[in-house]
Amino acid sequence: MKKEIIVTRKWGDRRKGKTDWSRFDALTDDDIAKAVANDPDAVPIDIDWSDAILVIPPKKQAISIRVDEDVLKFFKKEGEGYQRRINAVLRSYMQQKARPKKRA
């Protein structure tokens, strides 16, 4: 038996959330610092970003490519990002081929 769902809100009506915004607005920086200090999930982050280097990924070119069905299934079964992984494999191949040959 299907249950009928009755929507009482009209389009554009806002839902009343459970957040106490007046209490939130009243928090001081000291209150927030104390709450963070007492939160076991709030691990201090002391990363030195002064030597960080901005890396801009190379521009991607949209193409149409034909690959064997089993190859595509292999990459897709790994989940989201299969095109990125295929690109990584192709990049690795390209870099290996671009290396100077070692002499024996």
N, C-alpha and C positions, 0 to 999 in steps of 0.2 A: 504494500500500500504506500503510495507516494504522499509525502507531507507537503502541504501547500505552504509556501513561504510568502508571508505578507510583509512588504516593505513599507514602513510608516514614514521614513524620511523622504523628503523631496530632493531632487537634484540640487546641489549647491548647499544643502543644509550641512552644517558642521557637526561632527560627533563630539559629544562632551567627553573629554579625556579624564583620566584619573589623576593627572598631575596637579599638585597644589602649587600653582604658579605664584601666588602671593608669598608662600613660604619660600619658594625658590628665589624670588626677587629679593627677599629679605636677607639671604645668605651673604655674609661678608667673606672677603678673601681668607681671613683667618679661619672661619667656619669650614670653608672648602679645604684648606690645607690640613686641618685636623681630621676631616672625613677621609681624605686621601691617606693620611698617615695611619689611620685605623683600618684601612681596606687591605686585606691580605692579597688581593689581586693587583693592587697598584704597586708594581715593581719600579723602583727608581730607574730612570733611564739616564745614564751618564755617558752618552756617546759624543765624542769630539768630532764635530762636523766641519772643523776648520780646514781640513785637507780634502774635503769631499770634491769630487769632480762631477760636473754635470754631463751626463751622457744622453745625447739625443739619438733615439733609435733611427736607423736609416728609413727613408721613405719607402713605403711598399708600393708595388705596382700590381694592380689587379690583372690577372690573366685567366685564361681558360686552359686547363691542362687535362689530359686524359691519362689516368693511371689504372693499373689493374684493380679489379674489384676487391680482391683479397688484400691488396696493399691499403686501399682506402678504408676497408673495414678494420684492419689492424690499427690504424691511427685513430679512427673514430671511436673504437671500443675503449680507448684510454681516456675518453671524456672530452670535455671542452678544451679548445685550444689545439685541435688536431692540425689545423692549417699552420699554426705557429711551429708545431713540432716537425711537420714536413719541411718547413722552411729551414729549421735548425739542422736537419739531416742534410739537406741540399747545401747549406752553408759549410758544414763540416767537410763534405765531399769536395766542394770548391777549394777550401783552404788546404786540404791535403794535396790536391792536384797542383796548387799554386806554389807549394814549397819547392825550393831548389832541390834537385836530386843530389843525394850523397854519393860521393865517389868511393869505391871500395879500395 
